Amino acid sequence: MVSRRPKENIKGEVMLRVGYRLKNGSSVKASVGKLTINMYTREDGAWLRDADDDAKLVKAMRGGKEITLKGTSLRGNQTSYRFSLNGISAGLDATAGACK
């Protein structure tokens, strides 16, 4: 998910929410094309550490075909998700226009 919260001055915050707890202190690797960035985890979510990494990943997502996210569940299971990025630029542009 890429959030935009103008009242909080948040534009393009990337996060992942899964339906189970992630391993404490672990990271999730987000990969688009040649770019791989580690996301920190808390409970059932993962976020990037700063707005610069958010901007890098969003730029890669706009130009990429898919994003892969790999992490570890609280039970120690390796998990992997792959999502198509088809239409993400149009969706982000529409959100930017609607959320001012």
HUJOFEN-V139724 format. One record per pair of residues at least 24 apart in sequence whose C-alpha atoms are under 6 Angstrom apart, sorted by the first residue. I is the first residue (numbers start at 0). J is the second residue. D is the distance in Angstrom with one decimal. If there is no record, write none. Layout:
BEGIN
I;J;D, I;J;D
END
This chain:
BEGIN
5;99;6.0, 12;53;5.7, 13;53;5.9, 14;45;5.5, 14;46;4.7, 15;44;5.4, 15;45;5.1, 16;43;5.8, 16;44;4.4, 17;43;5.5, 19;43;5.5, 20;73;5.5, 21;71;5.9, 21;72;4.2, 21;73;4.7, 22;71;5.7, 22;72;5.0, 22;73;3.9, 27;69;5.4, 27;70;4.4, 28;68;5.5, 28;69;5.2, 29;67;5.8, 29;68;4.6, 30;66;5.6, 30;67;5.2, 31;66;4.9, 61;88;5.3
END
